[in-house]
């Protein structure tokens, strides 16, 4: 029997792992230091059938494993959290993608110890940036996580890191992240790496002072210092011998009514967290009409009383823009406050420190943690009367001033935007459902001078969208007319004396002849930009035949505003050329939807990307040649990066294809980290969820990248289901209801960690279709920025969809509101649903807008069930229309190609018919042709059903001829059971005038979940059409190592973030970058000049 190394009890400092290797089997034992006995039965890895000798670990199938350490083979200074678990046996074949490793990846004289890492049992199968696995669990067989340290001796015996694990590997996290996540993932395994960077809070004796508690009404309240600015106002007061000054923070005793109404189970180890109020004294005064003594305070919220709840730091407070006058008798205790600096991490604070941390504000209406800098606070105080200064009062007054419509110099001003005569504006229609804005030109303004008329008004002339008329004209056609979402026509509709409160922003319109064709395309590429070249005398034209040419001389616009806008566009372009874009690192990169959109915005340059899948990595590297792509696990890559930075000199990492990977960047080189951890565990479409799904822990890994690199900005995206997913819950069996635990646990975790690391952050639920994607897809987006940098706003919707307002109720009772152009007033109609309708300037991008220029083809009907051949005249007619026919039956015996359609680049059937198509074709010459215009092959009965679904919008299996219908769903020719609602997407045809329902990761037309049939052609959608649905440009390639690449290509496309959504997020980040660049340039042009004091 062969041993890894000889046993020597004299030098053994801890429990040690030994490996015995008889023949091709490796048996793991654990030596207990105290008993000096081997403990090993049931401690298992994998049984793998290969051509070369690999691990086959002896096990006892029904016995639990003993808890042990495997630190002897950890390659870095790390902490390992292990679990007690059941035996697992996994068979793997040569053809398995995960097991197809070259024999050179294992040394011939050493055992493969990588498979000895405990696999976290769960009842699911995953394939993501974490490897593929299948395992099984006994719900009652787990212990809470423990924290272990690897010794230097164990690190020196590290095994080479070339081999990727087949079983789920431990999730690699930093100690800062683990400290927060450990209790939220009691059934998962973590590997804690790197040295802890958290420092203890440094406090003076005065800062730690413990103040007496005022349990009852105080016996004596005595003023000490009166202010010089205003009578009866004081700087200090003595309450039962305790001095309170303006600026001090206090704990307040809430009223009894509030206690009864808000009596909840404590969610913090601090008993005062949810039972007391916290406030900051702004000023104090004596009521002249009585003897009452008062203080005006600005409130804090404890993290446990807002969205953080159970995850909140027990001693952290957040200021809010809410203030009130309180009786000094309601003060319970004076508290110590430690104000975090803008660049300071959250220090370690315990109860004995007797101090509360603060540094951020909480905005419950917009679910946002943010930092308000000193300049903003000073500006707010200046809006208050002398001696009565309160930041909350001042900010509310500033906001009121911004929201108020003011008449100045013959124009209106609101939200720092000036509206002149001849300016174009967006008008919010008086509707109860979402729609596009009305675009109109201000003809005349009417300031309110009458007391009875409480609002200003304007006279308007409406400019309508040409697309609306064209869409009505071509509602029975597909791809017959060129559309342009930026083209307007002047109508004969006037709106007189219109309330200015319905104006929601400014549009910029030029005449087509005022710019060259190249300049027009550049102009139309910017938000809120339109052009006009025609008019209609009718108020409601029904056809483009009613359009007349609009001369440039008869068109007037506000020259001052157009010139200012053109100058702004030029300045932004200059700034982008003279300043470096954010250097980005994408995690869970997939095919690169996020990076394609971010790079497209011009404000981000993706330099590094981590992706486990070999095919997706090849796709990414091909389409992003300037980025370094790491085809490896996000866990191993982070582990290796931290080891390298800390000087451990780990062995090189190799990709799954055997290529040596370059070193990761160092902290300070990465400006922006973004990505989307695996979403399957959070998806509401997943009906077999488990509480211990390994994939769900990868959020912690991504946050650990943030901890290590400390980028300027951070973005995490995922499915809507991440908002509702609990952590630390229990369930009887896989797929059963999750009970207990931390509601919205992942949301709380992400926010809590970001705050701890010195970031301010917010999150929203965004609809991809509202940003120009031709599909309906909800995405949860978390955005963070370092506290000394401005927090980017979420992009305002640019396109109108018919989806209803997304209101997610949070645990606090607040609603996660949608993004709107004008946020309703807090004091007004903020709760009204109509106030949150997401009106937008542009019509939706339809399926027709997206794919109508692509080469056409049908499948050939195999006529197996209905043996009558297709009508020859119909075939001839469709061939005359340029619709070719391809066999699509999967017949391996006939040795056919794997795909149906155009296998070589095929010319487009027309020029771009929409702005979207022009954007898709931006890097492809017309003579190059379009690629990937093919489908996969299917069984003959599936092909026959697809071909026979009628060519009408939203047709499905219920419209098939009776012989082709599924007999399980029908009885006596009529649909029965629940299939009428549950299976309407089976053999579902896309509505060409609508958008794609969603992007799928598979293309099975006979499965429910999404409509896959082309709107006008007898087949399913092609790879290129799927790609266009996601916004991937036509030059994008999709590579695969599989013999049949189609499923892999569909999966890569379907898992991506829609490119238009990513581009909109990039432009939103670009707005804060542009502001910073302008400030930096201004400082360089205006250096400080030393004063001559002589």
Secondary structure, 3 states (H helix, E strand, C coil): CEECCCCCCCCCCCCEEEEEEECCEEEEEEECCCCCCEECCCCCCCECCCCCCCCECCCCCCCCCCCCCCHHHCCCCEEECCCCCCCCCCCCCCCCCCCCCCHHHCCCCCCCHHHHCCCCCCCCEEEECCEEEECCCCCCCCCCCCCCECCHHHHHCCCCCCCCCCCCCCEEEEHHHHHHHHHHCCCCCEEEECCCCCCECCCCCCCCCCCCCCCCCCCCEEEEEECCCCCCEEEEEEECCEEEECCCEEEECCCHHHHHHCCCCCCCCCCCCCCCEEEEEEEEEECCCCCCEEEEEEEEEEHHHCCCHHHCCCCEEEEEEEEEEEEHHHEEEEECEEECCCCCCCCECCHHHCCEEECCEEECCCCEEECCCHHHHHHHHHCCCCCCCCHHHHHHHHHHHHHCCEEECCEEEECCEEECCCCEEEECCCCCCCCECEEEEEEEEECCCCCCCCCCEEEEEEEEEHHHHHHHHCCCCCCCCCCCCCEEEEEEEEEEEEEHHHEEEEEEEEEHHHCCHHHHHHHHCCCCEEEEEEECCCCCCCCHHHCEECCCCCCCCCHHHHHHHHHHHHHHHHHHHHCCCEEEEEECCCCCHHHHHHHHHCCEEEEEEECCCHHHHHHHHHHCCCCEEECCCHHHHHHHHHHHHCCCCCCCCECCCCCECCCCCCCCCCCEEEECCCCCCCCCCCCCCCCCCHHHHHHHHHHHHHHHHCCCEEEEEECHHHHCCCECCECCCCCCCCECCECCHHHHHHHHHHHHCCEEEEEEEEEHHHHCCCECCEEEEEEEEECCCCCCCCCCCCECCCCCCCCEECCCCCEECCCCCCCCCCCCCCCCHHHHCCCECECCCCHHHHHCCCCCEEECCCCCCCCCCCCHHHHHHHHHCCCEEECCECCHHHCCCCEEECCCCECCCCCCCCHHHHHHCCCCCCCCCECCCEEECECHHHHHHHHHCCCCCCCCHHHCCHHHCCCCCEECCEECCCHHHHCCCCCCECCCCCCECCCCCCCCCCCCCCCCECCCCCCECCHHHHHHHHCCCCCCCCCCCCCCHHHHHHHHHHCCCCHHHHHHHHHHHHHHHHHHHHHHHHHHHCCCCCCCCC
